[in-house]
Amino acid sequence: MASASSSLMLFAADSSSTARLVSFNTTNKLPNGVVQFKRFISPQFGLQNAKTIITHVSSPSSYSVASMVTEASAKVIDGKSVAKDIQGEITAEISRMKNEIGVVPGLAVILVGDRKDSATYVRNKKKSCESVGIKSYEVCLPQDSREEEVLEHISSFNNDPAVHGILVQLPLPSHMNEQNILNAVCIEKDVDGFHPLNIGRLAMRGREPLFVPCTPKGCIELLHRYNVDIKGKNAVVIGRSNIVGMPAALLLQREDATVSIIHSKTKNPEEITKQADIIIAAVGQPNMVRGSWIKPGAVLIDVGINPVEDSTRPRGYRLVGDICYEEACKIASAITPVPGGVGPMTIAMLLSNTLTSAKRIHNFN
Ligand SMILES: Nc1nc(=O)c2c([nH]1)NC[C@@H]1CN(c3ccc(C(=O)N[C@@H](CCC(=O)O)C(=O)O)cc3)C=[N+]21
């Protein structure tokens, strides 16, 4: 078979053809060494992410063998880094606002109960607020509080001129009526974008919501900042929750994508995802989207943040997405990691919505 030098030349010839989808997926094992050629190159991001690993070079008596594995790995969409950039932009705007009109944006968070994950999110939000210069107000109520108490806090934040955004951490305890509570947040301070009037406007052509829900907004912002075309593309949203799937589908539609929504009753979901140029996965099922579900070159946004047991980690678990990253990164052209993908963007969009709200209320541009 191939000698070491001819295999390397073969690779060189390949790598000059940038735009072509080159794939030769062979795995040849020879008794005296291994020759492997494996390539998945996605056209959209060219070859910059192709990794060539010479795994084995041997020179038995008659010939030498180089084993070369070239696997394109998708571009990593670095949500953590984009979120950091955005927070820098927000910090600068807040300081300009403070200097020019003496106003500091304020965000109120209401947390009911003692779910550990909710407490962690709320703590992280508070830290992020501090770092950009947003003043945060926090109310923590016990699990057995009455709905009326929550409504009273919302009402007083609605009337507090120092507060420009109000977030009620979800999920609420099951004895509370989530609809009543979300309806009570005045739409001018609904930085989560969960008020039915904001969602309704998001759904209507020619109408503009005051706020767009943070997680879906973060997904679209990542696509924009990575120059992913959305217009005219096939986009698939997996999951139809009020807080992520549904608004994500509406946003993609507003960006002129052709949108399909997959949910628990969808038959043969993989046949639909296989057609998708863009997938947003938001179901909360660890590793549900397998490599075989993905069209080569697709762009993947993974909203899932699922803890799975892992005794090798200090916390006893690690976080995985809804998309099987190890398989998907060999087929997609770009993918968000978990953690470090959509999660940090959710917080950045919350800060951004809070700044927008303060600007609007104070008529500051
Ligand atoms: N009213 C309301 N608004 C929300 O926006 C809201 C909510 N309720 N309830 C819970 C979900 C969840 N959520 C996250 C935000 C950031 C990360 C995040 O930054 N995650 C890190 C990982 C953090 C870790 O290591 O644990 C990451 O993905 O890199 C995750 C999850 C906001 N939520």
PDBQT file of the ligand as one rigid body, heavy atoms in Angstrom, charges set to zero:
ROOT
HETATM    1  N1  LIG A 401     -37.241  33.072  34.692  1.00  0.00    +0.000 N 
HETATM    2  C1  LIG A 401     -36.223  32.321  34.290  1.00  0.00    +0.000 A 
HETATM    3  N2  LIG A 401     -35.354  32.798  33.365  1.00  0.00    +0.000 NA
HETATM    4  C2  LIG A 401     -34.288  32.048  32.948  1.00  0.00    +0.000 A 
HETATM    5  O1  LIG A 401     -33.502  32.484  32.109  1.00  0.00    +0.000 OA
HETATM    6  C3  LIG A 401     -34.104  30.748  33.539  1.00  0.00    +0.000 A 
HETATM    7  C4  LIG A 401     -35.025  30.308  34.494  1.00  0.00    +0.000 A 
HETATM    8  N3  LIG A 401     -36.071  31.102  34.840  1.00  0.00    +0.000 N 
HETATM    9  N4  LIG A 401     -34.896  29.093  35.065  1.00  0.00    +0.000 N 
HETATM   10  C5  LIG A 401     -33.789  28.222  34.759  1.00  0.00    +0.000 C 
HETATM   11  C6  LIG A 401     -33.234  28.457  33.384  1.00  0.00    +0.000 C 
HETATM   12  C7  LIG A 401     -31.840  27.941  33.183  1.00  0.00    +0.000 C 
HETATM   13  N5  LIG A 401     -31.008  29.098  32.908  1.00  0.00    +0.000 N 
HETATM   14  C8  LIG A 401     -29.614  29.051  32.742  1.00  0.00    +0.000 A 
HETATM   15  C9  LIG A 401     -28.813  30.170  32.646  1.00  0.00    +0.000 A 
HETATM   16  C10 LIG A 401     -27.435  30.068  32.525  1.00  0.00    +0.000 A 
HETATM   17  C11 LIG A 401     -26.806  28.845  32.502  1.00  0.00    +0.000 A 
HETATM   18  C12 LIG A 401     -25.318  28.750  32.395  1.00  0.00    +0.000 C 
HETATM   19  O2  LIG A 401     -24.615  29.736  32.343  1.00  0.00    +0.000 OA
HETATM   20  N6  LIG A 401     -24.745  27.534  32.347  1.00  0.00    +0.000 N 
HETATM   21  C13 LIG A 401     -23.325  27.258  32.253  1.00  0.00    +0.000 C 
HETATM   22  C14 LIG A 401     -22.936  26.080  33.119  1.00  0.00    +0.000 C 
HETATM   23  C15 LIG A 401     -23.050  26.348  34.580  1.00  0.00    +0.000 C 
HETATM   24  C16 LIG A 401     -22.610  25.165  35.397  1.00  0.00    +0.000 C 
HETATM   25  O3  LIG A 401     -21.456  24.732  35.248  1.00  0.00    +0.000 OA
HETATM   26  O4  LIG A 401     -23.435  24.678  36.198  1.00  0.00    +0.000 OA
HETATM   27  C17 LIG A 401     -22.941  26.885  30.830  1.00  0.00    +0.000 C 
HETATM   28  O5  LIG A 401     -23.789  26.343  30.117  1.00  0.00    +0.000 OA
HETATM   29  O6  LIG A 401     -21.778  27.058  30.479  1.00  0.00    +0.000 OA
HETATM   30  C18 LIG A 401     -27.587  27.711  32.596  1.00  0.00    +0.000 A 
HETATM   31  C19 LIG A 401     -28.971  27.810  32.709  1.00  0.00    +0.000 A 
HETATM   32  C20 LIG A 401     -31.778  30.213  32.941  1.00  0.00    +0.000 C 
HETATM   33  N7  LIG A 401     -33.051  29.911  33.192  1.00  0.00    +0.000 N 
ENDROOT
TORSDOF 0
